[in-house]
């Protein structure tokens, strides 16, 4: 059986870097946005926004199968 606790402050959220070389070895941001240009025809631009949250459970897992 698997369950996921809802509305319980068990998980902390950490944000990781965007998948671009310019963000390597930098602290993660809540959101990343940039403008993607049409380099072939030079006829449009598109705004892109991304977020990379990482949900972390800081609680120690119980020792499963351990005999006291």
C-alpha positions as a Markdown table, in Angstrom:
| # | Residue | x | y | z |
|---|---|---|---|---|
| 1 | Unk | 0.0 | 0.0 | 0.0 |
| 2 | Unk | 1.3 | 3.4 | -0.9 |
| 3 | Unk | 0.0 | 6.7 | 0.5 |
| 4 | Unk | 0.9 | 10.4 | 0.1 |
| 5 | Unk | 0.1 | 12.7 | 3.0 |
| 6 | Unk | -1.9 | 15.7 | 2.1 |
| 7 | Unk | -2.0 | 19.0 | 4.0 |
| 8 | Unk | 0.7 | 17.8 | 6.3 |
| 9 | Unk | 4.0 | 19.8 | 6.5 |
| 10 | Unk | 6.3 | 16.8 | 6.0 |
| 11 | Unk | 7.9 | 17.8 | 2.8 |
| 12 | Unk | 10.2 | 20.8 | 2.1 |
| 13 | Unk | 10.6 | 22.2 | -1.3 |
| 14 | Unk | 14.0 | 22.9 | -2.8 |
| 15 | Unk | 14.4 | 24.4 | -6.3 |
| 16 | Unk | 17.1 | 23.1 | -8.6 |
| 17 | Unk | 18.9 | 24.7 | -11.5 |
| 18 | Unk | 17.4 | 25.0 | -15.0 |
| 19 | Unk | 18.5 | 22.7 | -17.7 |
| 20 | Unk | 20.8 | 25.2 | -19.4 |
| 21 | Unk | 24.6 | 25.7 | -19.2 |
| 22 | Unk | 24.3 | 29.3 | -18.0 |
| 23 | Unk | 22.7 | 28.1 | -14.7 |
| 24 | Unk | 25.3 | 25.4 | -13.8 |
| 25 | Unk | 26.6 | 25.8 | -10.3 |
| 26 | Unk | 24.1 | 28.5 | -9.3 |
| 27 | Unk | 21.5 | 28.4 | -6.6 |
| 28 | Unk | 18.1 | 27.2 | -7.8 |
| 29 | Unk | 15.4 | 29.8 | -8.4 |
| 30 | Unk | 11.6 | 29.4 | -8.0 |
| 31 | Unk | 11.0 | 30.1 | -11.7 |
| 32 | Unk | 13.1 | 30.6 | -14.8 |
| 33 | Unk | 11.9 | 32.5 | -17.9 |
| 34 | Unk | 13.5 | 33.5 | -21.1 |
| 35 | Unk | 12.6 | 34.5 | -24.7 |
| 36 | Unk | 13.0 | 31.9 | -27.4 |
| 37 | Unk | 13.7 | 33.6 | -30.8 |
| 38 | Unk | 12.9 | 32.1 | -34.2 |
| 39 | Unk | 16.5 | 32.1 | -35.6 |
| 40 | Unk | 15.6 | 30.6 | -39.0 |
| 41 | Unk | 12.9 | 33.1 | -40.2 |
| 42 | Unk | 13.2 | 35.9 | -37.6 |
| 43 | Unk | 9.4 | 36.1 | -37.5 |
| 44 | Unk | 8.4 | 35.3 | -33.9 |
| 45 | Unk | 9.5 | 35.2 | -30.3 |
| 46 | Unk | 8.1 | 32.9 | -27.6 |
| 47 | Unk | 8.3 | 33.5 | -23.8 |
| 48 | Unk | 9.0 | 30.3 | -21.9 |
| 49 | Unk | 8.8 | 29.8 | -18.2 |
| 50 | Unk | 9.9 | 26.8 | -16.2 |
| 51 | Unk | 10.1 | 25.6 | -12.6 |
| 52 | Unk | 12.1 | 22.7 | -11.2 |
| 53 | Unk | 10.8 | 22.0 | -7.6 |
| 54 | Unk | 12.3 | 19.1 | -5.7 |
| 55 | Unk | 10.1 | 17.8 | -2.8 |
| 56 | Unk | 12.3 | 16.5 | 0.0 |
| 57 | Unk | 11.3 | 14.6 | 3.1 |
| 58 | Unk | 13.7 | 15.6 | 5.9 |
| 59 | Unk | 12.3 | 13.0 | 8.3 |
| 60 | Unk | 14.3 | 9.9 | 9.0 |
| 61 | Unk | 12.7 | 6.7 | 7.7 |
| 62 | Unk | 11.9 | 4.0 | 10.2 |
| 63 | Unk | 14.2 | 1.0 | 10.3 |
| 64 | Unk | 12.2 | -1.5 | 8.3 |
| 65 | Unk | 12.7 | -5.1 | 9.2 |
| 66 | Unk | 14.9 | -4.3 | 12.2 |
| 67 | Unk | 14.4 | -6.7 | 15.2 |
| 68 | Unk | 14.7 | -5.0 | 18.6 |
